Amino acid sequence: MRRSAVSIMANLAEGFGCGRQVQFIRYARIALGSSWELLSHVYVAHDVGYLLDTNREELLAQLGTVIRLVNGLIRYLRHHPEP
């Protein structure tokens, strides 16, 4: 779970650091995939008894926010081309 979570941030940072919008979008999509991966890990952790219901719900809400933000970033980058 930690690796998936760190991967979200790391891919966004790496994509931004590439300096090209096309690359940034590519890495943002990878970050989005890591977000969905983490979401699945939350469900598995709950199913095997590592997370309480309240913790699962809190994590799912936070991940929902992350997914919406990354999707919004991708949409913004697609509709605002580089100068």
N, CA, C and O atoms as CSV, one atom per row, in Angstrom:
chain,resi,resn,atom,element,x,y,z
A,1,MET,N,N,0.824,-1.186,0.000
A,1,MET,CA,C,0.000,0.000,0.000
A,1,MET,C,C,0.867,1.249,0.000
A,1,MET,O,O,0.560,2.225,-0.684
A,2,ARG,N,N,1.946,1.217,0.765
A,2,ARG,CA,C,2.829,2.382,0.803
A,2,ARG,C,C,3.453,2.635,-0.570
A,2,ARG,O,O,3.564,3.777,-1.015
A,3,ARG,N,N,3.852,1.563,-1.221
A,3,ARG,CA,C,4.490,1.719,-2.531
A,3,ARG,C,C,3.526,2.334,-3.538
A,3,ARG,O,O,3.917,3.191,-4.331
A,4,SER,N,N,2.283,1.904,-3.510
A,4,SER,CA,C,1.282,2.484,-4.418
A,4,SER,C,C,1.070,3.955,-4.113
A,4,SER,O,O,0.991,4.780,-5.024
A,5,ALA,N,N,0.979,4.283,-2.833
A,5,ALA,CA,C,0.741,5.670,-2.430
A,5,ALA,C,C,1.911,6.568,-2.829
A,5,ALA,O,O,1.706,7.663,-3.352
A,6,VAL,N,N,3.118,6.111,-2.587
A,6,VAL,CA,C,4.295,6.900,-2.944
A,6,VAL,C,C,4.419,7.010,-4.463
A,6,VAL,O,O,4.876,8.030,-4.979
A,7,SER,N,N,4.016,5.973,-5.167
A,7,SER,CA,C,4.084,5.983,-6.626
A,7,SER,C,C,3.221,7.087,-7.234
A,7,SER,O,O,3.575,7.659,-8.265
A,8,ILE,N,N,2.097,7.382,-6.601
A,8,ILE,CA,C,1.225,8.455,-7.094
A,8,ILE,C,C,2.002,9.766,-7.126
A,8,ILE,O,O,2.081,10.430,-8.159
A,9,MET,N,N,2.562,10.122,-6.002
A,9,MET,CA,C,3.302,11.374,-5.884
A,9,MET,C,C,4.546,11.362,-6.756
A,9,MET,O,O,4.839,12.348,-7.432
A,10,ALA,N,N,5.281,10.256,-6.748
A,10,ALA,CA,C,6.530,10.182,-7.492
A,10,ALA,C,C,6.299,10.324,-8.997
A,10,ALA,O,O,7.078,10.990,-9.679
A,11,ASN,N,N,5.253,9.713,-9.514
A,11,ASN,CA,C,4.971,9.826,-10.942
A,11,ASN,C,C,4.545,11.235,-11.329
A,11,ASN,O,O,4.917,11.720,-12.398
A,12,LEU,N,N,3.781,11.888,-10.487
A,12,LEU,CA,C,3.414,13.279,-10.774
A,12,LEU,C,C,4.659,14.169,-10.772
A,12,LEU,O,O,4.814,15.029,-11.639
A,13,ALA,N,N,5.533,13.960,-9.807
A,13,ALA,CA,C,6.763,14.755,-9.741
A,13,ALA,C,C,7.655,14.481,-10.943
A,13,ALA,O,O,8.208,15.410,-11.532
A,14,GLU,N,N,7.798,13.220,-11.307
A,14,GLU,CA,C,8.646,12.867,-12.441
A,14,GLU,C,C,8.088,13.440,-13.739
A,14,GLU,O,O,8.834,13.969,-14.562
A,15,GLY,N,N,6.785,13.332,-13.916
A,15,GLY,CA,C,6.167,13.875,-15.119
A,15,GLY,C,C,6.326,15.376,-15.216
A,15,GLY,O,O,6.609,15.905,-16.291
A,16,PHE,N,N,6.147,16.067,-14.104
A,16,PHE,CA,C,6.328,17.514,-14.093
A,16,PHE,C,C,7.776,17.868,-14.420
A,16,PHE,O,O,8.046,18.827,-15.142
A,17,GLY,N,N,8.694,17.085,-13.880
A,17,GLY,CA,C,10.115,17.349,-14.087
A,17,GLY,C,C,10.593,17.104,-15.505
A,17,GLY,O,O,11.658,17.592,-15.885
A,18,CYS,N,N,9.836,16.363,-16.294
A,18,CYS,CA,C,10.236,16.113,-17.685
A,18,CYS,C,C,10.223,17.380,-18.517
A,18,CYS,O,O,10.942,17.482,-19.511
A,19,GLY,N,N,9.410,18.344,-18.117
A,19,GLY,CA,C,9.384,19.619,-18.804
A,19,GLY,C,C,8.543,19.653,-20.067
A,19,GLY,O,O,8.459,20.692,-20.721
A,20,ARG,N,N,7.929,18.554,-20.419
A,20,ARG,CA,C,7.067,18.509,-21.604
A,20,ARG,C,C,5.682,18.072,-21.182
A,20,ARG,O,O,5.523,17.135,-20.400
A,21,GLN,N,N,4.692,18.751,-21.701
A,21,GLN,CA,C,3.316,18.490,-21.302
A,21,GLN,C,C,2.868,17.072,-21.654
A,21,GLN,O,O,2.154,16.432,-20.882
A,22,VAL,N,N,3.290,16.584,-22.821
A,22,VAL,CA,C,2.925,15.230,-23.235
A,22,VAL,C,C,3.439,14.209,-22.228
A,22,VAL,O,O,2.732,13.264,-21.877
A,23,GLN,N,N,4.653,14.398,-21.773
A,23,GLN,CA,C,5.227,13.488,-20.780
A,23,GLN,C,C,4.510,13.623,-19.436
A,23,GLN,O,O,4.278,12.634,-18.740
A,24,PHE,N,N,4.165,14.853,-19.086
A,24,PHE,CA,C,3.458,15.081,-17.823
A,24,PHE,C,C,2.126,14.335,-17.836
A,24,PHE,O,O,1.761,13.694,-16.851
A,25,ILE,N,N,1.410,14.417,-18.940
A,25,ILE,CA,C,0.133,13.700,-19.049
A,25,ILE,C,C,0.360,12.199,-18.926
A,25,ILE,O,O,-0.398,11.507,-18.246
A,26,ARG,N,N,1.399,11.697,-19.581
A,26,ARG,CA,C,1.704,10.263,-19.517
A,26,ARG,C,C,1.938,9.814,-18.068
A,26,ARG,O,O,1.387,8.806,-17.625
A,27,TYR,N,N,2.749,10.565,-17.348
A,27,TYR,CA,C,3.045,10.207,-15.962
A,27,TYR,C,C,1.833,10.414,-15.050
A,27,TYR,O,O,1.660,9.683,-14.075
A,28,ALA,N,N,1.005,11.395,-15.359
A,28,ALA,CA,C,-0.217,11.599,-14.578
A,28,ALA,C,C,-1.150,10.399,-14.746
A,28,ALA,O,O,-1.812,9.984,-13.795
A,29,ARG,N,N,-1.200,9.848,-15.954
A,29,ARG,CA,C,-2.007,8.637,-16.165
A,29,ARG,C,C,-1.462,7.461,-15.361
A,29,ARG,O,O,-2.225,6.665,-14.814
A,30,ILE,N,N,-0.144,7.361,-15.295
A,30,ILE,CA,C,0.473,6.310,-14.483
A,30,ILE,C,C,0.119,6.520,-13.010
A,30,ILE,O,O,-0.187,5.562,-12.299
A,31,ALA,N,N,0.161,7.769,-12.556
A,31,ALA,CA,C,-0.226,8.092,-11.180
A,31,ALA,C,C,-1.676,7.712,-10.923
A,31,ALA,O,O,-2.016,7.218,-9.848
A,32,LEU,N,N,-2.526,7.945,-11.913
A,32,LEU,CA,C,-3.933,7.568,-11.781
A,32,LEU,C,C,-4.066,6.052,-11.633
A,32,LEU,O,O,-4.856,5.568,-10.822
A,33,GLY,N,N,-3.301,5.318,-12.410
A,33,GLY,CA,C,-3.297,3.856,-12.277
A,33,GLY,C,C,-2.854,3.409,-10.900
A,33,GLY,O,O,-3.411,2.462,-10.344
A,34,SER,N,N,-1.857,4.080,-10.343
A,34,SER,CA,C,-1.407,3.759,-8.982
A,34,SER,C,C,-2.485,4.073,-7.962
A,34,SER,O,O,-2.598,3.386,-6.946
A,35,SER,N,N,-3.281,5.110,-8.223
A,35,SER,CA,C,-4.389,5.446,-7.326
A,35,SER,C,C,-5.418,4.319,-7.300
A,35,SER,O,O,-5.894,3.922,-6.236
A,36,TRP,N,N,-5.751,3.811,-8.481
A,36,TRP,CA,C,-6.708,2.699,-8.557
A,36,TRP,C,C,-6.119,1.429,-7.939
A,36,TRP,O,O,-6.836,0.640,-7.324
A,37,GLU,N,N,-4.815,1.241,-8.109
A,37,GLU,CA,C,-4.156,0.092,-7.491
A,37,GLU,C,C,-4.269,0.182,-5.970
A,37,GLU,O,O,-4.590,-0.802,-5.303
A,38,LEU,N,N,-4.005,1.364,-5.433
A,38,LEU,CA,C,-4.108,1.563,-3.992
A,38,LEU,C,C,-5.537,1.337,-3.514
A,38,LEU,O,O,-5.755,0.767,-2.445
A,39,LEU,N,N,-6.502,1.781,-4.297
A,39,LEU,CA,C,-7.904,1.552,-3.952
A,39,LEU,C,C,-8.187,0.057,-3.800
A,39,LEU,O,O,-8.870,-0.358,-2.864
A,40,SER,N,N,-7.667,-0.739,-4.712
A,40,SER,CA,C,-7.887,-2.186,-4.614
A,40,SER,C,C,-7.188,-2.770,-3.391
A,40,SER,O,O,-7.704,-3.694,-2.762
A,41,HIS,N,N,-6.018,-2.235,-3.052
A,41,HIS,CA,C,-5.311,-2.701,-1.849
A,41,HIS,C,C,-6.106,-2.399,-0.576
A,41,HIS,O,O,-6.102,-3.184,0.372
A,42,VAL,N,N,-6.782,-1.260,-0.569
A,42,VAL,CA,C,-7.616,-0.905,0.596
A,42,VAL,C,C,-8.720,-1.949,0.778
A,42,VAL,O,O,-8.969,-2.404,1.895
A,43,TYR,N,N,-9.373,-2.323,-0.311
A,43,TYR,CA,C,-10.425,-3.340,-0.217
A,43,TYR,C,C,-9.871,-4.687,0.265
A,43,TYR,O,O,-10.480,-5.358,1.099
A,44,VAL,N,N,-8.725,-5.062,-0.264
A,44,VAL,CA,C,-8.120,-6.340,0.139
A,44,VAL,C,C,-7.727,-6.288,1.611
A,44,VAL,O,O,-7.990,-7.231,2.358
A,45,ALA,N,N,-7.097,-5.189,2.034
A,45,ALA,CA,C,-6.685,-5.064,3.437
A,45,ALA,C,C,-7.891,-5.148,4.365
A,45,ALA,O,O,-7.802,-5.739,5.442
A,46,HIS,N,N,-8.997,-4.575,3.968
A,46,HIS,CA,C,-10.212,-4.668,4.781
A,46,HIS,C,C,-10.742,-6.101,4.798
A,46,HIS,O,O,-11.121,-6.622,5.847
A,47,ASP,N,N,-10.763,-6.724,3.628
A,47,ASP,CA,C,-11.301,-8.082,3.532
A,47,ASP,C,C,-10.532,-9.089,4.374
A,47,ASP,O,O,-11.121,-10.033,4.902
A,48,VAL,N,N,-9.220,-8.900,4.506
A,48,VAL,CA,C,-8.427,-9.845,5.302
A,48,VAL,C,C,-8.310,-9.424,6.763
A,48,VAL,O,O,-7.640,-10.092,7.551
A,49,GLY,N,N,-8.961,-8.317,7.125
A,49,GLY,CA,C,-9.018,-7.923,8.524
A,49,GLY,C,C,-7.945,-6.953,8.980
A,49,GLY,O,O,-7.778,-6.758,10.184
A,50,TYR,N,N,-7.210,-6.337,8.060
A,50,TYR,CA,C,-6.175,-5.376,8.445
A,50,TYR,C,C,-6.725,-3.979,8.676
A,50,TYR,O,O,-6.075,-3.159,9.324
A,51,LEU,N,N,-7.920,-3.694,8.151
A,51,LEU,CA,C,-8.527,-2.369,8.304
A,51,LEU,C,C,-9.922,-2.480,8.900
A,51,LEU,O,O,-10.700,-3.358,8.529
A,52,LEU,N,N,-10.222,-1.596,9.810
A,52,LEU,CA,C,-11.581,-1.486,10.332
A,52,LEU,C,C,-12.451,-0.779,9.302
A,52,LEU,O,O,-11.944,-0.122,8.394
A,53,ASP,N,N,-13.763,-0.919,9.449
A,53,ASP,CA,C,-14.692,-0.274,8.523
A,53,ASP,C,C,-14.471,1.239,8.462
A,53,ASP,O,O,-14.486,1.833,7.383
A,54,THR,N,N,-14.266,1.851,9.619
A,54,THR,CA,C,-14.093,3.312,9.640
A,54,THR,C,C,-12.818,3.732,8.907
A,54,THR,O,O,-12.817,4.729,8.184
A,55,ASN,N,N,-11.743,2.980,9.091
A,55,ASN,CA,C,-10.494,3.290,8.393
A,55,ASN,C,C,-10.648,3.110,6.885
A,55,ASN,O,O,-10.149,3.917,6.100
A,56,ARG,N,N,-11.339,2.050,6.491
A,56,ARG,CA,C,-11.560,1.806,5.070
A,56,ARG,C,C,-12.331,2.964,4.451
A,56,ARG,O,O,-11.960,3.468,3.391
A,57,GLU,N,N,-13.401,3.384,5.112
A,57,GLU,CA,C,-14.221,4.464,4.565
A,57,GLU,C,C,-13.437,5.766,4.454
A,57,GLU,O,O,-13.578,6.501,3.476
A,58,GLU,N,N,-12.614,6.046,5.456
A,58,GLU,CA,C,-11.794,7.259,5.416
A,58,GLU,C,C,-10.794,7.198,4.262
A,58,GLU,O,O,-10.629,8.172,3.527
A,59,LEU,N,N,-10.130,6.059,4.105
A,59,LEU,CA,C,-9.164,5.903,3.018
A,59,LEU,C,C,-9.843,5.976,1.648
A,59,LEU,O,O,-9.306,6.585,0.723
A,60,LEU,N,N,-11.002,5.366,1.519
A,60,LEU,CA,C,-11.722,5.412,0.248
A,60,LEU,C,C,-12.131,6.838,-0.104
A,60,LEU,O,O,-12.076,7.235,-1.268
A,61,ALA,N,N,-12.538,7.599,0.895
A,61,ALA,CA,C,-12.909,9.002,0.652
A,61,ALA,C,C,-11.690,9.807,0.207
A,61,ALA,O,O,-11.775,10.600,-0.730
A,62,GLN,N,N,-10.562,9.603,0.875
A,62,GLN,CA,C,-9.345,10.320,0.504
A,62,GLN,C,C,-8.878,9.926,-0.893
A,62,GLN,O,O,-8.453,10.778,-1.674
A,63,LEU,N,N,-8.956,8.644,-1.203
A,63,LEU,CA,C,-8.561,8.192,-2.538
A,63,LEU,C,C,-9.500,8.714,-3.611
A,63,LEU,O,O,-9.072,9.018,-4.725
A,64,GLY,N,N,-10.769,8.817,-3.282
A,64,GLY,CA,C,-11.716,9.410,-4.222
A,64,GLY,C,C,-11.313,10.831,-4.576
A,64,GLY,O,O,-11.398,11.243,-5.733
A,65,THR,N,N,-10.876,11.572,-3.579
A,65,THR,CA,C,-10.405,12.936,-3.806
A,65,THR,C,C,-9.160,12.939,-4.682
A,65,THR,O,O,-9.062,13.729,-5.621
A,66,VAL,N,N,-8.215,12.066,-4.383
A,66,VAL,CA,C,-6.979,11.991,-5.167
A,66,VAL,C,C,-7.298,11.656,-6.624
A,66,VAL,O,O,-6.759,12.282,-7.537
A,67,ILE,N,N,-8.165,10.678,-6.841
A,67,ILE,CA,C,-8.526,10.271,-8.198
A,67,ILE,C,C,-9.184,11.422,-8.954
A,67,ILE,O,O,-8.874,11.655,-10.122
A,68,ARG,N,N,-10.084,12.137,-8.297
A,68,ARG,CA,C,-10.725,13.287,-8.940
A,68,ARG,C,C,-9.709,14.379,-9.285
A,68,ARG,O,O,-9.778,14.979,-10.357
A,69,LEU,N,N,-8.771,14.631,-8.376
A,69,LEU,CA,C,-7.764,15.668,-8.618
A,69,LEU,C,C,-6.838,15.296,-9.773
A,69,LEU,O,O,-6.542,16.135,-10.624
A,70,VAL,N,N,-6.385,14.062,-9.808
A,70,VAL,CA,C,-5.493,13.648,-10.888
A,70,VAL,C,C,-6.243,13.652,-12.222
A,70,VAL,O,O,-5.696,14.077,-13.239
A,71,ASN,N,N,-7.485,13.183,-12.221
A,71,ASN,CA,C,-8.296,13.257,-13.440
A,71,ASN,C,C,-8.460,14.708,-13.894
A,71,ASN,O,O,-8.367,14.996,-15.088
A,72,GLY,N,N,-8.697,15.609,-12.967
A,72,GLY,CA,C,-8.829,17.026,-13.294
A,72,GLY,C,C,-7.541,17.590,-13.861
A,72,GLY,O,O,-7.573,18.382,-14.802
A,73,LEU,N,N,-6.420,17.197,-13.305
A,73,LEU,CA,C,-5.128,17.640,-13.819
A,73,LEU,C,C,-4.936,17.170,-15.259
A,73,LEU,O,O,-4.508,17.944,-16.116
A,74,ILE,N,N,-5.249,15.915,-15.523
A,74,ILE,CA,C,-5.123,15.376,-16.880
A,74,ILE,C,C,-6.022,16.139,-17.847
A,74,ILE,O,O,-5.584,16.510,-18.936
A,75,ARG,N,N,-7.278,16.376,-17.459
A,75,ARG,CA,C,-8.203,17.138,-18.307
A,75,ARG,C,C,-7.672,18.543,-18.584
A,75,ARG,O,O,-7.708,19.022,-19.717
A,76,TYR,N,N,-7.183,19.189,-17.539
A,76,TYR,CA,C,-6.639,20.534,-17.695
A,76,TYR,C,C,-5.474,20.534,-18.686
A,76,TYR,O,O,-5.422,21.366,-19.592
A,77,LEU,N,N,-4.546,19.603,-18.508
A,77,LEU,CA,C,-3.377,19.555,-19.386
A,77,LEU,C,C,-3.765,19.275,-20.836
A,77,LEU,O,O,-3.160,19.817,-21.762
A,78,ARG,N,N,-4.764,18.437,-21.026
A,78,ARG,CA,C,-5.205,18.129,-22.398
A,78,ARG,C,C,-5.833,19.341,-23.084
A,78,ARG,O,O,-5.675,19.517,-24.292
A,79,HIS,N,N,-6.536,20.173,-22.331
A,79,HIS,CA,C,-7.264,21.290,-22.911
A,79,HIS,C,C,-6.494,22.607,-22.889
A,79,HIS,O,O,-6.992,23.620,-23.380
A,80,HIS,N,N,-5.310,22.606,-22.336
A,80,HIS,CA,C,-4.479,23.806,-22.291
A,80,HIS,C,C,-3.087,23.453,-22.820
A,80,HIS,O,O,-2.164,23.195,-22.047
A,81,PRO,N,N,-2.950,23.444,-24.144
A,81,PRO,CA,C,-1.673,23.032,-24.741
A,81,PRO,C,C,-0.522,23.960,-24.360
A,81,PRO,O,O,-0.709,25.112,-23.969
A,82,GLU,N,N,0.662,23.405,-24.494
A,82,GLU,CA,C,1.874,24.174,-24.210
A,82,GLU,C,C,1.977,25.359,-25.173
A,82,GLU,O,O,1.551,25.267,-26.324
A,83,PRO,N,N,2.545,26.473,-24.698
A,83,PRO,CA,C,2.738,27.629,-25.603
A,83,PRO,C,C,3.829,27.329,-26.628
A,83,PRO,O,O,4.134,28.173,-27.470
